[in-house]
Amino acid sequence: MTSKIYLKGVRAYGYVGYLPEENVLGQWFEVDATLWVDFEKSTHSDEIEDTVNYISCIQKIETLIQTKKFKLIERLVGAIADSLLEDAKIAQVEVRVIKQPPIPNFLGSVAVEILRSRDQATTTKSESTPEIIPLPQTKSTTEAQSPITNYQSSTTISSESKIISIHTDGACSKNPGPGGWGVVIHFSDGSTKELGGGIRETTNNQMELQGAIAALEFLASHKQSTPVDLYTDSKYVLDGITKWIKGWKKNGWKTKDNKPVKNQEFWQQLDPLNSSNIRWHWVEGHSGDPDNERCDAIARSYTAKYA
């Protein structure tokens, strides 16, 4: 059979990978697939029933990437091949999966390719393709960089889209010790952006502050005047920026006891970034709030890098 359908550059965000940060932060995957299909009849009939619905194939690929948490990219490429071969019209597939793993000082990509025919398919009922749930059709990009220093995952935001809410969190092991911070930003068009980073020797309060600083730096770069709700699970950050900081500044960055304010350099970065259109809120940590949990996961992934 010489008839083929080529699917090129199918992209989706998933959590397949052996490295801890791949499981927590995720990454973009790109898939190229070649389908051996006898579509001779459709060249005359012009009916979709006489060929393969490639939209369904693309959705299968995207759904597997988005829902599976395999350790190996090889397992993912096999699952995609088996899923595509569930269509009786497809006799053979060649699947190539590409990713850019977060390996320090490595800016290249890793690709795995498989050629599988129908009689080689090993799909079982328990590993069948999950239900396809339509997702918003937004173009997406990521910045490839070492997770040790900084992390960004984002959707491409239109210039009209406004930031509506921000969640921040920080984490630290041993306190002081290795730490990390995470930020989740929501836009009015339904898209999100995530930020994160870490440091080898820090404290929990410093990482809570750094998360808020990074969030407000991004907000400042977005240049909008509409109100934004910012959520933190740190009462230290919330009370510091909404209550204590005015007295600190009046007293020359001294407390009521005339002692130097702890983490002064962080507060001095956060203060000028704060404005009246930012509405600060406290959210209880580890209480099931999905955005707080996501921020915590990002922060902990960086903490683990330095532990």
C-alpha positions as CSV (number, residue, x, y, z in Angstrom):
1,M,0.0,0.0,0.0
2,T,1.5,3.3,-1.1
3,S,-1.3,5.7,0.0
4,K,-0.3,7.8,3.0
5,I,-1.6,10.6,5.1
6,Y,0.9,12.8,6.9
7,L,0.2,14.6,10.1
8,K,2.9,17.1,10.9
9,G,3.6,19.3,13.9
10,V,0.8,18.1,16.2
11,R,1.6,19.9,19.5
12,A,0.2,19.4,23.1
13,Y,1.3,20.0,26.6
14,G,1.8,17.0,28.9
15,Y,3.5,15.5,31.9
16,V,5.4,12.5,30.4
17,G,9.0,12.2,31.5
18,Y,11.4,10.5,33.9
19,L,12.7,13.7,35.5
20,P,10.7,15.1,38.5
21,E,10.2,18.5,36.9
22,E,8.7,16.8,33.8
23,N,6.1,15.1,35.9
24,V,5.2,18.3,37.8
25,L,5.8,21.2,35.4
26,G,5.2,19.4,32.2
27,Q,6.4,20.4,28.7
28,W,5.4,20.7,25.1
29,F,5.5,17.6,22.8
30,E,5.4,17.7,19.0
31,V,4.3,14.7,17.0
32,D,4.7,13.8,13.4
33,A,2.6,10.8,12.2
34,T,2.4,8.9,8.9
35,L,-0.7,6.8,8.3
36,W,-0.8,4.0,5.7
37,V,-4.4,4.2,4.4
38,D,-6.1,2.9,1.3
39,F,-8.0,6.0,0.3
40,E,-8.2,5.3,-3.4
41,K,-12.0,5.1,-3.2
42,S,-12.3,8.5,-1.6
43,T,-10.4,10.1,-4.5
44,H,-13.5,9.3,-6.6
45,S,-16.4,9.3,-4.1
46,D,-15.3,12.5,-2.1
47,E,-16.8,10.9,1.0
48,I,-15.2,11.1,4.5
49,E,-16.4,7.5,5.1
50,D,-14.0,6.3,2.5
51,T,-10.9,7.6,4.1
52,V,-9.5,8.4,7.6
53,N,-10.8,11.3,9.6
54,Y,-7.5,13.0,10.4
55,I,-9.2,15.4,12.8
56,S,-10.0,12.5,15.0
57,C,-6.4,11.2,14.8
58,I,-5.1,14.6,15.8
59,Q,-7.5,14.7,18.8
60,K,-6.3,11.2,19.9
61,I,-2.7,12.3,19.9
62,E,-3.4,15.5,21.8
63,T,-5.6,13.7,24.4
64,L,-3.0,11.0,25.1
65,I,-0.3,13.6,25.6
66,Q,-2.5,15.7,27.9
67,T,-3.9,12.8,30.0
68,K,-1.1,10.2,30.4
69,K,1.8,10.5,32.9
70,F,4.2,7.8,31.5
71,K,7.8,7.9,32.6
72,L,9.2,7.2,29.2
73,I,8.6,9.0,25.9
74,E,8.9,5.5,24.3
75,R,5.8,4.5,26.1
76,L,4.0,7.5,24.9
77,V,5.0,6.9,21.2
78,G,3.8,3.3,21.5
79,A,0.4,4.4,23.0
80,I,-0.1,6.9,20.2
81,A,0.7,4.3,17.6
82,D,-1.7,1.7,19.1
83,S,-4.4,4.4,19.4
84,L,-4.2,5.4,15.8
85,L,-4.3,1.7,14.7
86,E,-7.7,1.3,16.4
87,D,-9.1,2.8,13.1
88,A,-9.6,-0.2,10.9
89,K,-8.8,1.9,7.8
90,I,-5.2,2.4,9.0
91,A,-2.9,-0.5,8.2
92,Q,0.4,0.9,9.5
93,V,1.7,4.0,11.3
94,E,5.0,5.7,11.8
95,V,5.0,8.0,14.8
96,R,7.7,10.4,15.8
97,V,7.5,12.2,19.2
98,I,9.8,15.2,19.9
99,K,10.5,17.0,23.2
100,Q,13.0,19.4,24.7
101,P,13.8,17.9,28.1
102,P,14.8,20.2,30.9
103,I,18.4,19.0,31.1
104,P,20.9,21.7,32.4
105,N,23.0,23.2,29.6
106,F,21.1,21.2,26.9
107,L,19.1,23.3,24.4
108,G,18.5,20.5,21.9
109,S,15.6,18.1,21.5
110,V,15.0,14.4,21.9
111,A,13.0,12.4,19.4
112,V,11.7,8.8,19.4
113,E,10.2,7.1,16.4
114,I,8.3,3.9,15.9
115,L,6.9,2.0,12.9
116,R,4.0,-0.3,13.8
117,S,1.5,-2.2,11.8
118,R,-1.9,-3.5,12.8
119,D,-0.7,-7.0,13.7
120,Q,1.9,-5.4,16.1
121,A,-0.6,-3.3,17.9
122,T,-0.8,-4.1,21.6
123,T,-3.7,-1.9,22.7
124,T,-5.7,-3.4,25.6
125,K,-9.1,-2.4,26.9
126,S,-7.5,-0.8,29.9
127,E,-5.2,1.4,27.8
128,S,-7.8,2.4,25.3
129,T,-7.9,6.0,24.1
130,P,-9.5,8.3,26.8
131,E,-12.6,10.3,26.0
132,I,-11.7,13.2,23.8
133,I,-12.7,16.5,25.4
134,P,-12.5,19.5,23.1
135,L,-10.0,22.1,24.3
136,P,-9.8,25.8,23.6
137,Q,-8.0,26.3,20.3
138,T,-5.1,28.6,21.3
139,K,-1.6,28.8,19.9
140,S,1.0,28.1,22.6
141,T,4.7,28.5,23.1
142,T,7.3,27.8,25.8
143,E,10.7,29.1,26.5
144,A,13.4,26.4,26.5
145,Q,15.7,27.0,29.4
146,S,17.2,25.2,32.4
147,P,14.6,24.6,35.2
148,I,17.3,25.3,37.8
149,T,17.3,29.0,37.1
150,N,13.8,29.9,35.8
151,Y,10.7,28.4,34.2
152,Q,8.0,29.8,32.1
153,S,5.1,28.1,30.5
154,S,2.6,30.2,28.6
155,T,-0.1,30.5,26.0
156,T,0.2,33.2,23.4
157,I,-2.0,36.0,24.7
158,S,-3.8,38.5,22.5
159,S,-3.1,42.2,23.2
160,E,-6.8,42.6,24.2
161,S,-6.6,39.9,26.9
162,K,-6.4,41.2,30.5
163,I,-4.9,39.5,33.5
164,I,-7.8,38.8,35.9
165,S,-6.2,36.8,38.7
166,I,-2.7,35.7,40.0
167,H,-1.8,33.0,42.4
168,T,1.6,32.8,44.1
169,D,3.4,30.4,46.4
170,G,6.8,29.6,47.8
171,A,8.4,26.5,49.3
172,C,11.6,25.7,51.2
173,S,13.3,22.6,52.5
174,K,14.8,22.7,55.9
175,N,14.1,26.5,56.1
176,P,16.8,27.8,55.5
177,G,17.8,25.5,52.6
178,P,16.8,24.8,49.0
179,G,13.7,26.7,47.9
180,G,11.5,27.5,45.0
181,W,8.5,29.7,44.0
182,G,5.6,29.3,41.6
183,V,3.1,31.6,39.9
184,V,-0.1,30.9,38.0
185,I,-1.7,33.8,36.0
186,H,-5.2,33.7,34.5
187,F,-6.3,35.9,31.5
188,S,-9.7,37.0,30.5
189,D,-9.6,34.9,27.3
190,G,-9.3,31.7,29.4
191,S,-5.5,31.2,28.9
192,T,-3.0,30.9,31.6
193,K,0.7,31.5,32.2
194,E,3.0,29.9,34.7
195,L,6.3,31.1,36.2
196,G,8.7,29.5,38.6
197,G,12.3,29.5,39.8
198,G,14.5,28.5,42.7
199,I,17.6,29.1,44.7
200,R,20.0,26.8,46.7
201,E,20.0,28.6,50.0
202,T,16.9,30.6,51.1
203,T,13.9,30.7,53.4
204,N,10.2,30.0,53.0
205,N,9.3,33.6,53.5
206,Q,11.8,34.8,50.9
207,M,10.4,32.4,48.4
208,E,6.8,33.5,49.2
209,L,8.0,37.1,48.6
210,Q,9.9,36.2,45.4
211,G,6.8,34.6,43.9
212,A,4.8,37.8,44.5
213,I,7.7,39.9,43.1
214,A,7.8,37.8,39.9
215,A,4.1,38.0,39.5
216,L,3.9,41.8,39.8
217,E,6.9,42.2,37.5
218,F,5.0,40.3,34.9
219,L,1.9,42.3,35.6
220,A,3.9,45.5,35.2
221,S,5.2,44.4,31.8
222,H,1.7,43.6,30.7
223,K,0.7,47.3,31.2
224,Q,-2.9,47.2,32.3
225,S,-4.9,49.4,34.6
226,T,-7.9,47.1,35.3
227,P,-8.1,45.5,38.8
228,V,-6.3,42.2,39.4
229,D,-6.9,39.7,42.2
230,L,-3.7,38.3,43.7
231,Y,-3.9,35.3,46.0
232,T,-1.2,34.1,48.4
233,D,-1.3,31.5,51.2
234,S,1.3,33.6,53.1
235,K,-0.2,35.9,55.8
236,Y,3.4,37.2,56.2
237,V,3.3,38.5,52.6
238,L,-0.3,39.7,52.8
239,D,0.0,41.5,56.1
240,G,3.4,42.9,55.2
241,I,2.3,44.5,51.9
242,T,-1.1,45.7,53.1
243,K,-0.4,46.7,56.7
244,W,3.1,46.7,58.0
245,I,5.1,48.2,55.1
246,K,3.8,51.8,55.6
247,G,5.2,51.8,59.1
248,W,8.4,50.2,58.1
249,K,9.1,52.9,55.5
250,K,8.2,55.7,57.9
251,N,10.6,54.2,60.5
252,G,13.5,53.9,58.0
253,W,12.9,50.2,57.4
254,K,12.8,49.4,61.2
255,T,10.2,47.5,63.1
256,K,8.2,49.0,66.1
257,D,11.0,47.5,68.2
258,N,13.5,49.5,66.2
259,K,15.0,46.3,64.7
260,P,15.9,46.0,61.0
261,V,13.1,44.6,58.9
262,K,13.8,41.0,57.9
263,N,14.0,40.4,54.2
264,Q,14.2,44.1,53.6
265,E,15.7,43.7,50.1
266,F,12.7,41.6,49.0
267,W,10.2,44.1,50.5
268,Q,12.0,46.9,48.7
269,Q,11.5,45.1,45.4
270,L,7.9,44.3,46.0
271,D,6.8,47.7,47.3
272,P,7.2,49.8,44.1
273,L,5.5,47.0,42.1
274,N,2.4,47.2,44.2
275,S,-0.5,49.5,43.2
276,S,-4.1,50.3,44.1
277,N,-5.5,48.1,41.3
278,I,-4.0,45.0,42.9
279,R,-6.5,43.3,45.3
280,W,-4.7,41.1,47.7
281,H,-6.3,38.0,49.1
282,W,-5.3,35.2,51.4
283,V,-6.1,31.6,50.5
284,E,-5.5,28.7,52.8
285,G,-2.6,26.5,51.6
286,H,-3.0,22.8,50.9
287,S,-6.8,23.2,51.1
288,G,-7.6,21.9,47.6
289,D,-7.6,25.2,45.8
290,P,-6.3,24.1,42.3
291,D,-4.3,27.2,41.5
292,N,-2.6,27.2,45.0
293,E,-1.8,23.5,44.6
294,R,-0.3,24.2,41.1
295,C,1.8,27.0,42.5
296,D,3.0,24.7,45.3
297,A,3.9,22.0,42.8
298,I,6.0,24.4,40.7
299,A,7.7,25.7,43.8
300,R,8.4,22.2,45.2
301,S,9.8,21.1,41.9
302,Y,12.5,23.8,42.1
303,T,13.1,23.0,45.8
304,A,13.8,19.4,44.8
305,K,16.4,20.5,42.2
306,Y,18.6,22.0,44.9
307,A,18.0,19.4,47.7
